[in-house]
Amino acid sequence: MQPQKAEFIKYLQKNGRAGATILAYAKDLDQLIEFLGKQGVIEASAVTSDHLESFKQSLKDEKYTLKSISRKLNSIKSFFKYLISVSAVASSPASSVSHPKYEITPPRVLSPLEYRALRDAAKGDIRMYAIVELLLQTGLRIGELAAIQLQDISIEKSFLKVRAYESHDARKVPLNKTAKDAIEMYVKDRPRTKNTTLFVTKTGNPFLIRNIRTAVNRYFRIAGIEGAKVNDLRHTFVVEQLKAGVPIVELSHMVGHKRLSTTEKYLEFLNGAKSEPKKIKIAEL
């Protein structure tokens, strides 16, 4: 099945699936193929629902979370759906395998006290202060932030061009005064380099996603904020804009949600607060 898995991965790449998603699918399928190999099953056409149920039970026995098991089943179901599309199998043995039920953890939204503490903790590091402010004031994904080029920023027109990132489309994001001030302050102190990536290291190389995440997590600890992740700054931005009355359709486009329903899920954080929709004016956190 390894050759078929490789073709499936190429198919995902061709269709613009996110890199992290492709990596997860590849690891999940490798795990399944190894499990089946120990049972002497090496052909996709020989896989049965009983094999997959056994694999599912083995994951439970190995103490995988129900959420992780569900994700692995998604990978397997997608794989067999692909095999059907290329006539490699006639039907999917995964269709009758059910997902384990688990509670979906709601997004973590920082309180004003928390995000102010994070901002204060990062103030001594101009680059990290700019990163924290941009994430808070624009709701960018960390990958989008890492990809920003100097030429993508228009301080005069108060917007930032967000480049297409993996399966996400390019878009323009408004910049409020706080975000613009943070960018300008950082650019003045930015290392001299021919590299046009906005956020760079001391040697002028791009500041990589994994290093940005590690740095932000460090400042979460310094600020005494527990249980928070980088993406929670994005969640916080969405909720604060809804509270400020930014129209939900405009906000959905602003943060790059593909479905309006994704943005609507954040309405539960308004706690009954009502605000009149108005022209787009980004709330400053």
C-alpha positions in Angstrom: 0.0 0.0 0.0 3.0 2.3 0.3 3.0 3.2 -3.4 -0.7 4.0 -3.2 -0.2 6.1 -0.1 2.5 8.0 -2.0 0.1 8.7 -4.9 -2.5 9.8 -2.4 -0.1 12.3 -0.8 0.7 13.7 -4.3 -3.0 14.1 -4.9 -3.4 16.0 -1.6 -0.5 18.3 -2.5 -1.9 18.9 -6.0 -5.2 19.9 -4.5 -3.6 22.5 -2.2 -4.2 20.7 1.2 -2.3 22.3 4.1 1.2 21.0 4.7 0.4 20.0 8.3 -2.7 18.1 7.1 -0.7 16.2 4.5 2.0 15.3 7.1 -0.6 14.1 9.5 -2.3 11.9 6.8 1.0 10.4 5.9 1.9 9.5 9.5 -1.6 8.1 10.1 -1.5 5.9 7.0 2.0 4.7 7.8 0.8 3.6 11.2 -2.1 1.7 9.6 0.1 0.1 7.0 2.5 -1.1 9.7 -0.4 -2.5 11.8 -1.9 -4.3 8.8 1.5 -5.6 7.7 1.9 -7.4 11.0 -1.4 -9.2 10.2 -0.2 -10.2 6.7 -2.4 -7.7 5.0 -0.4 -5.8 2.3 -3.0 -5.0 -0.4 -5.6 -2.3 0.0 -8.2 -4.6 -1.7 -7.7 -7.1 1.2 -8.5 -4.6 4.0 -11.8 -5.2 5.7 -13.8 -3.2 8.2 -12.8 -5.8 10.8 -9.2 -4.9 10.2 -9.9 -1.2 10.7 -12.0 -1.9 13.8 -9.0 -3.8 15.2 -6.7 -0.9 14.4 -9.2 1.5 16.1 -9.2 -0.7 19.2 -5.4 -0.9 19.2 -5.2 2.9 19.3 -7.6 2.9 22.3 -5.4 0.3 24.0 -2.3 2.5 23.4 -4.1 5.4 25.2 -4.6 7.6 22.1 -7.2 10.3 22.8 -10.6 9.9 21.2 -9.9 13.1 19.2 -6.6 11.6 17.8 -8.4 8.4 16.9 -11.1 10.3 15.1 -8.5 12.2 13.1 -6.7 9.0 12.1 -10.0 7.6 10.9 -10.6 10.7 8.8 -7.2 10.0 7.2 -8.1 6.4 6.5 -11.6 7.3 5.1 -10.1 9.9 2.8 -7.4 7.4 1.6 -10.0 4.8 0.7 -12.2 7.4 -0.9 -9.3 8.3 -3.1 -8.6 4.7 -3.9 -12.2 4.3 -5.1 -11.8 7.4 -7.3 -8.8 5.8 -9.1 -10.5 2.4 -9.3 -8.0 0.8 -7.0 -10.7 -0.6 -4.8 -14.4 -1.2 -5.4 -15.7 0.0 -2.0 -14.4 1.4 1.2 -13.9 -0.8 4.2 -13.8 2.4 6.3 -17.4 3.5 5.5 -18.9 1.4 8.3 -16.3 2.3 10.9 -17.7 4.9 13.2 -15.8 7.8 14.8 -15.5 7.7 18.6 -17.6 10.4 20.3 -15.7 13.1 22.2 -16.3 16.6 23.5 -14.9 19.4 21.3 -12.9 21.8 23.4 -14.1 25.4 22.7 -11.5 27.9 21.5 -9.4 29.5 24.2 -10.0 33.3 24.2 -7.6 35.5 26.2 -9.1 37.9 28.7 -8.1 41.6 28.4 -5.9 41.1 31.5 -4.1 38.2 29.8 -3.4 39.8 26.4 -2.3 43.0 28.1 0.1 41.0 30.3 1.4 39.2 27.2 2.0 42.6 25.5 3.7 44.0 28.5 5.9 40.9 28.8 7.1 41.2 25.2 7.7 45.0 25.3 11.5 44.5 25.9 11.8 42.6 22.6 10.8 44.9 19.7 10.5 42.0 17.2 8.4 39.9 19.5 6.3 42.9 20.6 5.5 43.5 16.9 4.6 39.9 16.4 2.3 39.8 19.4 0.6 43.0 18.3 0.1 41.9 14.7 -1.4 38.6 15.8 -3.7 40.4 18.3 -4.7 43.2 16.0 -5.2 41.3 12.7 -6.1 37.7 13.6 -3.5 36.4 11.2 -2.5 32.7 11.2 1.1 32.1 12.3 2.0 30.9 8.9 0.6 34.0 7.3 2.5 36.2 9.7 5.8 34.4 9.0 5.2 34.9 5.2 4.7 38.7 5.3 7.1 40.6 3.0 8.0 44.2 3.5 6.3 45.1 0.2 3.0 43.6 1.5 2.6 46.4 4.0 1.0 49.7 3.2 1.2 51.9 6.3 -0.2 54.9 4.3 -3.3 53.0 3.2 -3.6 51.1 6.5 -3.7 47.6 5.1 -1.6 44.4 4.9 -1.6 42.1 1.9 -1.8 38.5 3.2 -0.3 36.1 0.7 -2.0 32.8 -0.2 -0.9 30.3 2.4 -1.3 26.6 1.7 -5.1 26.1 1.1 -5.9 29.7 2.2 -6.6 32.4 -0.4 -4.8 35.8 -0.5 -6.6 38.7 1.0 -6.2 42.3 2.4 -6.4 42.9 6.1 -6.9 46.3 7.7 -4.2 47.7 10.0 -5.2 49.7 13.0 -3.0 52.3 14.6 -1.6 49.9 17.2 -0.5 47.4 14.5 1.0 50.1 12.3 3.0 51.6 15.3 4.3 48.2 16.2 5.4 47.5 12.6 7.1 50.9 12.2 8.9 50.5 15.5 10.2 47.1 14.6 11.2 48.0 11.0 13.4 50.9 12.4 15.4 48.3 14.4 15.2 45.4 11.9 18.6 43.9 10.9 19.9 45.1 7.6 19.4 42.4 5.1 18.5 41.8 1.4 15.8 39.4 2.6 12.4 41.0 2.2 10.6 38.9 4.8 9.3 41.2 7.5 10.3 39.2 10.5 13.9 38.0 10.4 16.6 36.7 12.7 19.6 38.6 13.9 21.5 37.2 10.9 18.8 38.4 8.4 17.2 35.0 7.7 13.4 34.5 7.8 12.0 33.9 11.3 10.5 30.5 10.9 7.1 29.4 12.1 8.3 26.9 14.6 10.7 29.5 16.1 7.9 32.1 16.2 5.6 29.6 18.0 8.4 28.8 20.5 9.1 32.5 21.2 5.4 33.3 21.7 5.0 30.3 24.1 7.9 31.6 26.0 6.2 35.0 26.5 3.0 33.2 27.5 5.0 31.7 30.4 6.7 34.9 31.3 3.3 36.6 31.4 1.9 33.8 33.6 -0.7 32.8 31.1 -1.6 29.1 31.3 -3.1 26.8 28.7 -2.7 29.3 25.8 -1.4 28.7 22.3 -0.4 31.0 19.5 -3.6 30.4 17.6 -5.6 31.6 20.7 -4.5 35.2 19.7 -6.5 34.7 16.5 -9.5 33.4 18.5 -9.2 36.4 20.7 -9.2 38.8 17.8 -12.3 37.3 16.3 -14.3 37.5 19.5 -13.2 41.1 20.3 -14.2 42.2 16.8 -17.6 40.6 17.2 -18.0 42.4 20.5 -17.1 45.6 18.8 -19.9 45.1 16.2 -17.8 44.3 13.1 -20.3 42.7 10.7 -19.8 39.0 10.7 -19.6 38.6 7.0 -16.8 41.2 6.8 -15.0 39.7 9.7 -15.2 36.2 8.2 -13.5 37.5 5.0 -11.0 39.5 7.1 -9.7 36.4 8.9 -9.9 34.2 5.9 -12.5 31.7 7.0 -13.8 29.7 4.1 -17.2 29.3 5.6 -19.3 31.8 7.5 -20.3 29.1 9.9 -16.8 29.0 11.2 -17.0 32.6 12.2 -20.5 32.1 13.6 -19.2 29.6 16.1 -17.6 32.5 18.0 -20.9 34.2 18.7 -21.3 32.0 21.8 -18.6 34.1 23.4 -20.6 37.3 23.3 -22.5 36.2 26.4 -25.7 37.9 25.2 -23.9 41.2 24.5 -25.5 43.1 21.7 -23.9 45.7 19.5 -25.1 47.4 16.4 -23.4 46.4 13.1 -21.4 49.3 11.7 -18.9 50.1 9.1 -15.6 48.2 9.4 -13.6 49.7 12.2 -11.1 47.3 13.7 -11.3 47.3 17.5 -7.9 47.9 19.0 -7.0 45.3 21.7 
